[in-house]
Amino acid sequence: MSEPRGVPAAAAAPGAVLDLEPRARRGPHRLLLFGNPNTGKTTLFNRLCGLRAKTANFPGTTSDLRVGRMTIGAGEEAESAEVVDLPGLYSLRLDLPESRVAARALAGAEGDAPAAAIVVADATNLPRHLMLVGELRASGVPLVVALNMIDLAHRRGLSFDLARLSGALGAPVVAVSARSGEGVDRLVRAVRAVVGGVRIPASVAAPATDQAALEAWAEELVAASVGGARALGAGSDTLTDRLDETFTHPVAGFLIFHLVMAALFWTIFALATVPMDLIDATFAHLGGALESVLPAGDVRDLVVGGLIGGVSGTVVFLPQIALLFFLITLLEDTGYLARAAFVMDRLLCRFGLPGYAFVPLLSAHACAIPAILSTRLIPDRHDRIATILVAPFMSCSARLPVYVLLTSFLFLDRPVLAGLAFAGCYVLGAVAAFGSALIARRTVLPGASRPMVLELPSYKWPSLRVAAANAFEQAWAFLRTAGTVILVICFVMWWLSAYPKAPPPAPALALERQAAELAASAPERAAALGDEAARLVARHQQESSFAARLGRLAEPVFAPLGYDWRLTMGVMSSFAAREVFVSTVAVLAGAGEDAAEPGIVARLRRATRDDGTPLLTTATAVSLLVFFVLAMQCLSTTVTVHRETRSWRWPALQFVWMSGLAWVGAFAAYRGLHALGVS
């Protein structure tokens, strides 16, 4: 493989590759990053800008323009350039949102006129990717071609004459591996040269409008500049073909997808136990230390019982969240999830959802808000609104603490059953989404859905660095929520449960008198009586609090589902943000208990209602699981739906439908289990 070499511009002959020396800068540089889907474009963007943007092997992942900064040059000549990561697209000429967004950016409609465009091409499938280069040549914007996945191409026996290819295209061609960083420094030097004014005269003209002629032009360039048995698609990768046949089979592929997901959830439960126990013990130690140094009173109760107890009840699930996104990123990086998309596309179309909905629905497992934003790339309005309406049914990361808490309660020390129940929550959410979509497309959003055009990427070893970076990003985002919203909710719920102050009940006063009488003769008995009196005071205070009053006011709505006023308050608070349910219940159910004691599941197992019956039973826990799978409990998502649909009609319909379905589903689960003799 040869690298570009050059001569001064004045002496250049047609087809020569010029010396990549930059000229003086005459203004700010704006660089556009183009590429087909599955070229590793966003991975290269991360390399250039030092960002951790989410990558995915499907069309339509990027909805808004990602903008980052990179440095070109070194020392005193170092300059800052703005890099815009555009949506993956196959052609500027298609009547699709991603093509329109890219065309507007190319014309300078989204900001300053671009100084250059970096085109990312897959080195293992060059003929098709060069067609986009041919289209971009007609724009007049200087180009730099990044020949990505060069390491994979070499393993397949391909070789490249970069000097010949650069001369034919009229643009520097640099071999890179965005995953490993190979060649990125050469790419940066080439970009600096191009934005500085260096040009390479093209020796081969590209057709301006004829798509068929573009295909022929790209094949001719590859034939002249790429060597190797597979350069023109010769031969057959038998292993890849066999894997694709299996993973995309209508039956086998569907079963494999669900087995992979079940194994993923089992792994989460099996591996996260140790770090969860460590977090539990850390918060317990912190709570005990603060309890020993802070004087008795409201401040100690707030810090230890409200803030420490509440936040620990949520943060303890951080290992599952990080592990979930780490494993999903590994699956995505291998190329498997693209095959899963192919399988799911058939299913989506049967329920009236477009094939393009797979990406938003998959990303909704992280958060519904970016999933809803990514529906901007769905061409048909009815298809898009249908996807928006059902996206919140997909179990997002905010539901994970609730799922883990309740499945751990139901199947303590049984990770296989807990993993199956956990996976069942995802399946229930998907079933509700597909059923709701089918109803919507036959009533308020009539019409046929559009299938998705999907390119299957090459199989490759996943990057542990990329997976770890994504897991860290998602975990940090969760901690930011825990440090803001959850902390505020914990404070509010503690205040509601601590005020107004109620006088001690008569039984507690009687126990305190007995303890005082036995203090000298039987100190241990006196201490036990004092602890029991403190528990009675705490319970009486909570039962007389604002939280109890509000909970009892709404309790008739949720009593048929098996919830008392404490669980009712937890459910009501979760309509602001789902994840605060755990913290709310941890605060309300912890009254009279040792707040520094580790293990929220153990505390909930001992928690009782006002009548002395257990707070949580099997039927109640299942009812809560069903409710949280189906309910619309995120104000931010509701606001986003309003903004994207430009109407309150759709978010109102979404809220009423999902909340009503959640109530009916939870009622059926609770009453059904009771009818079967399960309390």
N, C-alpha and C positions, 0 to 999 in steps of 0.2 A: 504494500500500500504506500502510495506516495503522498506527500503533503504539498500544498500550494507553494510554489516558488515564483518569483516575479522579476520584472524589469520596470524602469521608470515609465510613468504614464505616457509621456511624449513619444517614447520609442516603441510603445506597445503595438504589436500586430494583432489582427483579429484572432481571437482565441487564446491570446496570451493571458497569463495570470499575473496580476500586478503585485508589486511589493506592497505589503500591508503596513505602510507607514502613515500615520494619521496627519491630516491637515489641521489648521487652526479651527477651533470651534467658533461658530457664529451664532449660537443661541442654545436654549435648553434642548436636551435630547429626550425624545419620547420614543420608546421602543415597543413595538407590537409583537406579541408572541403568538404565532399561528401554528396550526397543526391539525391533522386528522385526529379523531378519538383514538385512544390506545397507543399514542406515540411516546408517552412519557413527558408530555409538554409541561404539566404542572410540577412534576418532579424536577425538571430542569429549571422551572421558575423558582422553586425552593432553593436549588443550588445557587442560582445567580443572586437571589435576594436575601437568602438566609432566613426564609419564612417556612412555617410548617402548614402550608395550605393543604386541604384534604384532596387526595387523588382518588380517582375511580375509573374503572375500565369500561365505561358506558357513555354513549352520547348524552349530552344534556346535563352533565353534572354542574357546570359553571353557569349560574344564572346572572349574577352581576359581574362586572369587570373587576378582577383582582388587580391591585396596583401595588408594586413593590419598588424598592430602590436598590440599585447596584452601582458599584464603583468601577469605572473603566480607566485604565492607565495606572501609573504608580508615581509616588513621590509628588513633586510639584505639578506634574501633569495629570494627576488624578482628578477625575471629574465624576459627578453624580449623574446618573441617568435613571429615568422612570421607566419601569417595565410593566406593561399591561398584559395580563394573561387572559386571552380571549377564549370564548367557548370553543370546544373541539368541533370542527366542521369538515365536510367533504368537499364543498364547493361554495364559492361566493354567489353562484347563480341560482341556487335552490331557494324556493319560496318557504324558508324555514326561519324561525326566530334567530338561531345562532348565526345563520348566514347574513341576516339583516344587521345584527349587532356588529359582526366583523366588518361588513362593508361600511357602516357608519364610522367606525373607528378608523378605518383605512382612509376615509375621506376627511378625517379631522372633525367630524360632527360631535364626538364625545369629548373633545378637548383640543389641545394643540395638535397641529399636523405632525405626523410621525416622522422622525428622522431616519428610521430604518425599521425593517421587519425581520424578525428571526423566525424562520420556518423550520419546525421540527419534523423530521421525516424518519420513518422506521427503516433502518438499514436492512432489515430482513424482508421487507415488502416494498421495495423502492419504486417500482413502476407506478403503482396507484398513488403514492404519496407525492411523486413529482408532478402529477397533474395539478395539484394545488399551487405548486411553485410556478407552473406555467401560467395559471390564471393571475397570480400576483405580479408576474413580470409586466403585465399590461397596465398595472396601476401606476408605474413610474416610481414607486417607493423603492429605495435601495434595499436589497435582500442579503441576508446571510443564512445559509442553509446548515442546520445542525443535524448531522447524520447520526441519529441516536440508536441505542442498543447495539453499538458496534461490537461489543464483546460477544453478544449472542450471535451476531452475524459471522464473526470469525469462527466460532465453534461450529457453525453450520457449513464452513468451508468457503465462505465468500471472501473475495478480495476486491479492493476498490482503487481505481486510478483517480484520486481526488483532483489532481491537476487538470486532467482531461474533463472531468465532470464540472469543475469550476468554470473552465473556459467555455464549455457548451452552454451552461446556464447563465453566464454573465454575473456570477455571484460567488463569493468564497464558500467553499464546502468544507466543513470541519467535522471530523469524526469524533463523537463523544459518547460517553456512557453516563447519563444523568444519575443513575443509581450509585455508581462508584465514584463519580467525579472525574473520570478519565477524559482528558481533552477539553475540559471546561475553561481552563486558562487560555488555551489557544482560541477558543470561541470568543472569549472576552476581547482578546487582541484583535481578532477579525472585526468584531463589532465596532471597536474604537476606530479602526481604520476606515470602515464604511461611513460612519457618522462624521468622520473628518473629511470626507470627500473622495476617497479612493474608489475608483470604479473599475470593473472588469468588463470589457466589451464581449458580448455574447457571440460565439461563433456559430450557434445554431438558433434559428428563429423559432419561436413557439407559436402555434396557432392561437389566434385571438379569441375565436368564438366557437369553433367546431369541437364538440366534446369527443367525438370519435377520433378526430385528428389529434387531439391531446393525448388519447390513449396510445396511438401509434407513435407519437413523438416521444413519450416517456419510455416506451419499449425500446426504441432505437438508441436513446441515451444510455439506458441500462446495458444494452447489448455491447455498446462501445466502451463502457467504462467500468463494468462490473464483471468479475470473473468468478468461476466456481460452479460446481455441478447444479446448484440450486438457484443460480442467478436469474434464470428465466422461468423458474417454477418446475424445473426438471426433477424427476424422481418423486417419491412420496414418503412423507414421514409417517411410517406405519404406526408407531406408537402413539403419535399425536392423533392420527385418524381414529385409532381404536378408542382412545380416551374420549374423544369428542363424540363418537357414536354412543358411548355408554352414558356420558354425562348429559347429553342432550336428548336421550331417548325419552319418549313421552311417558313411559311407565318407570323404567329403571332410573332415569334422571330425576324424576319427582321423588322417588323413594330415597335415592342417595342424598338429595338435598335435605330431606327431613332427618335422615340419619346423621348427617354432618352437623345439623343444627342441634340435635339431641346430644351428640357427643360434645359439642361446644359448651352447652349448658352444664353437662355433668362435670366437665373439666373445671368450669368456673367454681362450682361448689366444692369439688375435691381439693383444688389447689389453694383456694382463698381462705381456708380455715385458719391456718397459722398466722398470717398477717392480721386477720380479723381479731383473733384472740390477743395478739400483741397490742392492737389499737385499743381494745376493750381494757386491757390491763393498764395501759398508759393513762387513759382517761380516769380509770378508777384510782390510780396512784395520785394523779393530779387533784381529783376531787377530794380524796382523803387528806392530802397535804393542805389544801385550802380550808377544809373544814376544821382542821386542827389549829390553824393560825387566825382565822377570822372569828370575831366575837359572835355569839348567838344573836340572831335577829334577822330582819328582812334582807339585809345585804348578803349575809351568808346563804340564806335560802335561795336568793336570786342567782348568785354565782354558782353555787354547788348544785342545787336542785333544778334551777331553771336553765341557765346557760350551759354549764358543763354536762348535766344530764341530758338536756335536749339535743345539743350539737353532737355529743358522742353517739347518741342513738341513730344519727344519720351518717356521720363520717365513718362509722364502723363498716359501712358497706362500700367504701372507696375501693378496696381490693377487687371486688367483683366488677365494678364499673371499668376500672383500668384493664383488667384481664379480658373482659368482653371485647373492648375495642382493639386490644392487642391481637386477639385471635381473629377477629373479623378482618383486620387489616392484612394479616398474614394470608387468609383465604383469598382476599381481593387481589393481593400482590401475585399470587400464583397463577391467576387467570381463571380460577375456578368459578368465581361469582359471575363472570360474564356468561359462562355456560348455564349457570343457574338462571340468569336473566332470560336466556333463550327458552328454557323450559317454562318459566313463569309467564312468558309472553303469551303462550297459548292459553294459559289459564286466565290471564287478565282480560283478554279479548272476549272470552265467554261471558264475563260479568260486566261488559260494557265499559271497561277501562282501556285506555290506549296502551300500546306497548311501551311508549315513552314514560308511562307512569311508574315503571319498575324502579327507576332511579329515585324519584321523590319518595316512594313508599319504602325503599330500602334505607335511604338517608333519614327517614322519619324515625327509625329506631334509635338514632342519636338525639334528634330534636325535631319536632314538627315544624318549627319556624323556618329553618333553612330548607326543609323539604317543600314547604308551601312556596317559598321564593323560587325554588328551582323549577316549579311548574310553569314558569314564564316561557320556557322553551317548548312547551306543548303547543302545537300549532292551532288546534281547534279549541274554541272557547268552551264549548260544552264538555269536551274531554278534560280541559284544564280545571273547570269548576268541580267536576265530578271527582277528580283526583284530590283537589283541595279539601272537599267535604269529608273524604274518608281517610286522609293521611293521619289525623290524630288518633285513629283506632290502632295504628301501629305502636307497639309498646316502646316508648321513648326511654331515655336514660333516667328521667325523673321518676319513672315508675319503679325502677330497679330496687331502691331501698324498700319499698312497700312489698314487692314480690319476694325479696329475700327474707324480710321479716316474717311474712305470713307463711311462706313455704318452709322456713326453718322451724316455725312454731308447729306446723302440721307434721313435719317429718324430721324431727330432731335426730341427729346422728345417723340419718339414712340418706346419704348424698344422691344415690341413684333415683330414689323416689322424689326427692326434692328437685333434682334436675329435670325429671319428667314433668313434674308439676310446673316448674318454671317455664319449660318449653311449651307446655299446654297453654300458658297465658299468652304467649306469642301467637300460637295457633288460633286461639279464641279471638284475639284482636284481628287477625287476618281474615277469619271467617266473617266476623262482623263487618269488616271493611268491604269485602267482596259482595256480601249480601246487600249492604246498604247501597253500594254502587249500582247493583242490578236494579234495585227499586228506584233509585234516582234516575237512571237512564230510561226507565219505562214510565216515568211520571214527569218530574219537573225538568229533566234534562234529556229529552228524547234525541235519538240519533245513534248511528253506528260509530264505533271507536276505530281509531287508526292504528294499524300494527306498527311495530318498531323495526327499523333497519338497524341491525346490530352486527358489528364485526367482532369475531372471536380473536382475542389477542393470543400471542404465543404463550405457552407454558414457560414459567421461569421460577427459579428459587426465590422465595420471598426475602425481603430485606428486613432483618431484625431491627436495624436502626430506624427505618421508616415506621415500622409497627410500634416500636417503643416511643418514638416521637409523637405519634398520633395518640397512643394511650396516655402519655404524659399530658398532652394538650387537653384531652377530654377530662382527665382526672383533675387538672388544674381548674378547668371551667366549672366542674362540680364543686371544688373547694371554694371558689369565688362565690358560688351561690350559697354554700354553707356559711361563709363568712359575712354574708349580707342578709339575704331574704330569710334564711333559716334562723339566724341570730335574732333578727327583729321579731319573727314570729314567736321564738322561744320567750323573749322578753314580754311580749304582749300576752301570751298564754299564761306565763307565770303570774303577771299582774292580775289577770282576770281570775285566776284560781286563788290568789292570795288576798283579794279584797272583795267586798268590805270585811273588816275584821269582825269575827263572831266570838262571843264569850265562850269559854270552855263548857262542854256539856257536863251534866251532873255526874255521869259514870266516871268521867275523867277526873273530876274533882274528888270523888270518893277514892279512886286509886291513888291520887296524890297524897291524900290524908293517910292512907294505909302505909304508903311508902315512907312518909315522914315518921310514923310511929315505929316502923321496923328498921329505921336507918342505923340505929346503934346495935340492936340485937341480931339482926339478920340483914347485913348490907347487900348480899347478893340478891335476896328476895326483894328487897327494897328497890334495887336497880332495875330488876325485871318489871316490877309494878310501875316504876317511873317511865320505862320505855313503852309499856302498854298504854299508859295515860297519854304520852306524847303522840302515839299513833291515833288514839281516839280524837285528840284535839285537832290533829292534822286532817283527819277524814271529815270531822265536823266542819272545819273551816272550809274545806273544798266543797262540801255539799251545800254550804251557805254562800258560796262565792258567785261573782258575776258569771263566770264560766258555766257554773251549774245552772244558773237561771236561763242563760242563753241556750244551753244544751237542752234543757227540759222544754223550752219553748219550741224548739225544732224537733224534739224527740218523736212526737207522733208521726212525723213524715218517715222517719227511719226505723221506728220500732218494729214494723212488719219485717224488716230485713235482719232483725236480731241485734240492733245496736242500742246501747243505753246512751245517756247524755254525754258520757266521756267520748265514746266512739263517734257519736253524732258531731261533737265539736271537732274531732279530728278530721272527719269527712268534710265538714263545712270549711275548715281552714284550708283544706287541700284544694279547694276551688280557686284559690289564689295561686298556688303552686303545689303540685302533687307531692313532692318530696317532703313537705313540711308535716305530712300526716304522722310520720314516724316520730318526729320531734314533739309534736303536740301530744300524742298518746304517751310518749315517754315522760313528759312533764305531768300530765294529768293522772297517769296510772302510777306514778312514783310517789304519790303522797303517802307519808307514813312509812315509807321504805328507806333503806340506807341509800341515798342518792349516789354515794361513791362506789357502790357495789357494781362490779362488772356484769354485763350480760343483760341486754334489754329483753331478750326472749325469756330468760329466767324470771325477770321482774314481771313480765306480762303473764306468765303462767301462775304467779301468785296473786296477781291483782284481782280484786273482787268488785262487784257492783254494790249499790246501796243495800240490797237485800242479802248480801253475803254470797251470792252465786258467782262463779267465775266470770271475769270480764270477757275473756275470749274462750270460745269453745270451737270444736271442729267445724260445726255448721256456720258459726259466725265468721270464722277465718276464711272459709270458702266463699261465703257471701261477700266479704270485703274484697277478696281477690277478684271476683267477677265484676264487682262495682268499679274497681280501679282500672281494670282492663278496658271497660267500655265507656266510662264517664268522660265528659269534656271538662277537664279541671286545669285550665291554664289561661289566665286572662291575657297574657302576652300573645298566645296563639289566636285568641278571638280577635284582638286588635289587628293582628297581621292579616287574618282572613278578610276583615273589613277593608283594610288598605289595598289588598290585592284584588278584591272583587268590586271595590268602589261602591259598596252597598252594605247596609246592615241586615238586609234580608237573608243573605246566605249564612253569616255567622249566627244569627238568631235561630235559623232552621237547624244548623249544625248543633248548637248548644241544646236545644229542646229535644232533638232526635237522640243524641248521644246520652244525655242525662236520663231521658225516659227509658231508653233501652237498658241503661245500666241499672236503673231501679227495678225494672221488670226481670232482668237476668239475675240480679242478686236475690230478689224475692223468690224466684223459682228455685234457685240453688238452696237457699235456706230452708224453705218449706219442703222441698223435695227430699233433702237429707233428713229432716225431722220425720217425714212420712216413712222413710226407710229405717227409722230407729236410731239415726246418728244424731246425737245432740251437740 
